[in-house]
Amino acid sequence: MSAQRRPQPQALERLVQVRDVGHAYSTEEEIVVALRELGFDLGAGERMTIMGPSGSGKTSLLRILAAIDRPTLGEVVVAGHNVVALTGPQRDLYRRWVVGYVWQEPETGLLPGLTTLQNVLVPMLGDSGIGEEQLRSALGILGLMRLSSHLDTRPPQLAAEETQRLALAVALANGPRMLLADELTAGLAWPRAQLLMSDLAAAVDLMGTAVIIATPDSRLQAYVDRSLVIRDGMMPPPSSAPSRPSAGG
């Protein structure tokens, strides 16, 4: 099956703007400079990998984009939100409706005492509880992640790949504008990682969600529009990624 034709990144609506971002934090022994003068844009619905070895600053960048940490310097705008200026309650709403986050340890974002279906329904909870629309949406997302046969299974009973898939389903529950994933395929055999990436591509294309994946694995470039390399907290200009297969390929 041939690769799907999509608008080139420059033709997409600009979703993310990162300008001159720097970030430093203190440990017991030293001050660590994690990021240095980073800048890039991301289009709506675009997929990108942030490549680099361990300790290069990839996770720090994702945490800033998710409004978990504030940068020391610079500007971050996502879907019109000035992420650096968000207050506490605004940051909570931003993480609920604008970005979905998959942690490097995916079980971090899951509730072990709830079933797979209940975990996906939790982000959808509102003042009026859960209705038929939310239930249909949750079942649809779990179907896209191949978890329809595990609706009553709790996270500790899932295999590693199934845990990753559930973490993705939870992160996508509210149809975020952007999905952030840290080391998404770590620990998976490559054939299983390929299937996971293919299913993710199909899901985010359907939802119109942009994706940024932090990874040291250059093979994931085949599933994204482009890749940026980060080393010692610094990033060179964007470069084009190889053509990727279609979502079903």
C-alpha positions as CSV (number, residue, x, y, z in Angstrom):
1,M,0.0,0.0,0.0
2,S,1.4,3.4,-0.9
3,A,2.1,6.1,1.6
4,Q,-0.8,8.5,2.3
5,R,-0.6,11.9,0.8
6,R,-0.9,14.7,3.3
7,P,-0.2,18.4,3.2
8,Q,3.4,19.3,3.6
9,P,4.3,20.7,7.0
10,Q,4.7,24.3,5.7
11,A,1.1,24.1,4.5
12,L,-0.4,23.1,7.8
13,E,-1.8,25.5,10.4
14,R,1.0,26.3,12.9
15,L,0.1,24.6,16.2
16,V,3.3,24.9,18.3
17,Q,5.8,27.7,18.5
18,V,8.9,27.3,20.6
19,R,11.2,30.3,20.7
20,D,14.7,30.5,22.4
21,V,13.8,28.1,25.2
22,G,16.4,27.4,27.8
23,H,16.0,25.3,31.0
24,A,18.2,24.6,34.0
25,Y,17.5,22.9,37.3
26,S,19.4,22.1,40.4
27,T,20.5,18.8,41.9
28,E,22.3,18.2,45.2
29,E,25.6,18.4,43.4
30,E,25.2,20.9,40.6
31,I,23.1,23.0,38.3
32,V,22.1,21.1,35.2
33,V,21.5,23.0,31.9
34,A,19.0,20.8,30.2
35,L,18.0,23.0,27.2
36,R,19.8,25.8,25.4
37,E,18.1,28.3,23.0
38,L,15.8,25.8,21.3
39,G,13.3,26.9,18.6
40,F,11.0,25.1,16.3
41,D,7.4,25.1,14.9
42,L,5.0,22.2,14.6
43,G,2.0,22.1,12.3
44,A,-1.5,21.0,13.3
45,G,-1.8,17.2,12.7
46,E,2.0,16.9,12.1
47,R,4.0,14.1,13.5
48,M,7.6,14.6,14.7
49,T,10.3,12.7,16.6
50,I,12.8,14.4,18.9
51,M,15.9,12.3,18.5
52,G,18.8,12.1,20.8
53,P,20.7,10.0,23.4
54,S,19.8,9.7,27.0
55,G,20.4,12.9,28.9
56,S,20.2,15.1,25.8
57,G,17.2,17.1,27.0
58,K,14.3,15.3,25.2
59,T,12.2,14.6,28.3
60,S,12.8,18.2,29.6
61,L,11.4,19.5,26.3
62,L,8.3,17.3,26.5
63,R,7.6,18.3,30.1
64,I,7.8,22.0,29.2
65,L,5.4,21.5,26.2
66,A,3.0,19.7,28.6
67,A,3.2,22.5,31.2
68,I,4.6,20.1,33.8
69,D,7.8,22.3,34.1
70,R,8.3,25.9,33.2
71,P,11.4,26.8,31.1
72,T,14.0,29.1,32.6
73,L,13.9,31.2,29.4
74,G,12.0,31.6,26.2
75,E,8.5,31.3,24.9
76,V,6.2,28.4,24.2
77,V,2.8,28.7,22.5
78,V,0.6,25.7,21.9
79,A,-2.8,26.1,20.2
80,G,-2.8,29.8,21.1
81,H,-2.0,29.1,24.7
82,N,1.1,30.9,26.2
83,V,2.2,27.8,28.1
84,V,4.8,29.6,30.2
85,A,2.2,32.1,31.6
86,L,-0.5,29.5,32.5
87,T,-1.6,29.6,36.2
88,G,-2.1,26.4,38.2
89,P,-5.8,25.8,37.3
90,Q,-5.1,26.8,33.7
91,R,-2.3,24.3,33.5
92,D,-4.6,21.5,34.7
93,L,-7.2,22.4,32.0
94,Y,-4.5,22.7,29.4
95,R,-3.3,19.2,30.2
96,R,-6.8,17.8,30.1
97,W,-8.0,19.3,26.8
98,V,-5.0,20.5,24.8
99,V,-2.2,18.0,25.3
100,G,-2.1,14.2,26.0
101,Y,1.0,12.9,27.7
102,V,2.4,9.3,27.7
103,W,5.1,9.0,30.4
104,Q,8.4,7.0,29.9
105,E,6.9,4.6,32.4
106,P,3.4,4.4,30.9
107,E,1.8,3.0,34.0
108,T,2.5,6.4,35.7
109,G,-0.6,7.8,34.0
110,L,-2.9,4.8,34.8
111,L,-5.0,4.0,37.8
112,P,-4.2,0.3,38.7
113,G,-7.5,-0.3,40.5
114,L,-9.7,0.6,37.6
115,T,-10.4,-1.4,34.5
116,T,-9.0,-0.5,31.0
117,L,-12.4,1.0,30.0
118,Q,-12.7,3.0,33.3
119,N,-9.2,4.4,32.9
120,V,-10.1,5.9,29.5
121,L,-13.4,7.2,30.9
122,V,-11.8,9.1,33.8
123,P,-10.5,12.0,31.7
124,M,-13.9,12.4,30.2
125,L,-15.7,12.8,33.6
126,G,-17.6,16.0,33.8
127,D,-20.2,17.5,36.1
128,S,-22.9,15.3,34.6
129,G,-20.9,12.1,34.8
130,I,-20.5,9.8,31.9
131,G,-23.0,9.5,29.1
132,E,-23.5,7.4,26.0
133,E,-21.4,9.7,23.9
134,Q,-18.4,9.4,26.2
135,L,-18.8,5.6,26.4
136,R,-18.9,5.3,22.6
137,S,-15.9,7.5,22.3
138,A,-13.9,5.5,24.9
139,L,-14.9,2.2,23.2
140,G,-13.8,3.6,19.8
141,I,-10.4,4.7,21.1
142,L,-9.8,1.3,22.8
143,G,-10.8,-0.4,19.5
144,L,-8.2,1.7,17.6
145,M,-5.6,0.6,20.2
146,R,-6.6,-3.1,19.8
147,L,-7.8,-3.3,23.4
148,S,-11.5,-4.2,22.9
149,S,-10.9,-7.6,24.3
150,H,-9.4,-6.2,27.5
151,L,-12.2,-3.8,28.6
152,D,-12.5,-5.4,32.1
153,T,-8.7,-5.9,32.5
154,R,-6.8,-3.9,35.1
155,P,-3.4,-2.3,34.1
156,P,-1.3,-4.6,36.3
157,Q,-2.7,-7.6,34.3
158,L,-1.7,-6.1,30.9
159,A,1.4,-7.0,28.9
160,A,4.0,-4.3,28.2
161,E,2.7,-3.5,24.8
162,E,-0.9,-3.4,26.1
163,T,0.1,-1.0,28.8
164,Q,1.6,1.3,26.2
165,R,-1.6,1.1,24.2
166,L,-3.8,1.8,27.2
167,A,-1.6,4.8,28.1
168,L,-2.1,6.1,24.5
169,A,-5.8,5.6,24.8
170,V,-6.0,7.6,28.0
171,A,-3.8,10.4,26.5
172,L,-6.1,10.5,23.5
173,A,-9.4,10.3,25.4
174,N,-10.4,14.0,25.1
175,G,-9.2,14.4,21.5
176,P,-6.2,16.6,22.4
177,R,-4.6,18.9,19.8
178,M,-1.2,17.4,20.5
179,L,0.1,14.1,21.9
180,L,3.5,13.9,23.7
181,A,5.1,10.5,24.2
182,D,8.4,9.8,25.9
183,E,10.2,6.7,24.7
184,L,6.9,5.2,23.4
185,T,8.4,2.0,21.9
186,A,11.1,1.4,24.5
187,G,11.3,-2.3,25.5
188,L,9.2,-3.5,22.6
189,A,10.5,-5.9,19.9
190,W,10.7,-4.0,16.6
191,P,7.7,-5.9,14.9
192,R,5.5,-5.0,17.9
193,A,6.8,-1.4,17.8
194,Q,6.0,-1.2,14.1
195,L,2.4,-2.3,14.7
196,L,2.0,0.1,17.6
197,M,3.3,3.0,15.5
198,S,1.0,2.1,12.6
199,D,-2.0,1.9,14.9
200,L,-1.1,5.3,16.4
201,A,-0.7,6.8,13.0
202,A,-4.2,5.7,12.1
203,A,-5.7,7.0,15.3
204,V,-4.1,10.5,15.2
205,D,-4.9,10.9,11.5
206,L,-8.5,10.2,12.3
207,M,-8.5,12.7,15.2
208,G,-6.3,15.4,13.6
209,T,-3.9,15.2,16.6
210,A,-0.3,16.4,16.2
211,V,2.4,14.1,17.7
212,I,5.8,14.6,19.3
213,I,7.7,11.4,20.3
214,A,11.0,11.6,22.2
215,T,13.1,8.6,21.2
216,P,16.7,7.5,20.5
217,D,15.4,5.0,17.8
218,S,15.9,6.4,14.3
219,R,13.6,3.7,12.8
220,L,10.6,5.7,14.1
221,Q,11.4,8.4,11.5
222,A,9.5,6.3,9.0
223,Y,6.3,7.0,10.8
224,V,6.6,10.8,11.1
225,D,6.7,13.9,8.9
226,R,10.1,15.0,10.2
227,S,12.6,14.6,12.9
228,L,14.7,17.0,15.0
229,V,18.0,16.0,16.7
230,I,18.9,17.3,20.1
231,R,22.3,16.9,21.8
232,D,23.5,18.5,25.0
233,G,20.2,20.5,25.1
234,M,20.7,22.0,21.6
235,M,18.9,21.4,18.4
236,P,20.0,21.9,14.8
237,P,17.6,23.2,12.1
238,P,14.7,20.8,11.1
239,S,15.4,18.2,8.4
240,S,13.0,16.1,6.4
241,A,12.3,12.5,7.4
242,P,12.1,9.6,5.0
243,S,8.7,8.8,3.5
244,R,6.6,6.9,6.0
245,P,4.3,4.0,5.3
246,S,0.6,4.5,5.4
247,A,-1.3,3.9,8.7
248,G,-2.3,0.4,7.6
249,G,1.0,-0.4,5.9
